[in-house]
């Protein structure tokens, strides 16, 4: 198996072991344009869950500082959105990693 394929697929699979760090290192260390392209795409997909995470942190802090006796609907919605986004990103990265190993 080619090194290019393995590195490209590991960028996607790194969501399980190195987060955004591995694709970032591969992006700067690789000289191959195809591997850089996959590293950039996987890095962006690893960063997608940060958006709902920021929303969730904001809503939880809002609940804490306003001293509500109950959890607001916005907090529950933000937690559900974060969980769904995380699951979708993980599935997408697995599919892309397998496709890179099989097709290219």
Protein Blocks (a to p, Z undefined) as FASTA:
>chain_A
ZZklmmmmmmmmmmmmnommlmmmmmmmpmbfklmmmmmmmmmmmmmmmmmmmmmmmmmm
mmmmnopabdcfklmmmmmmmmmmmmmmmmmmmmmmmmmmmmZZ
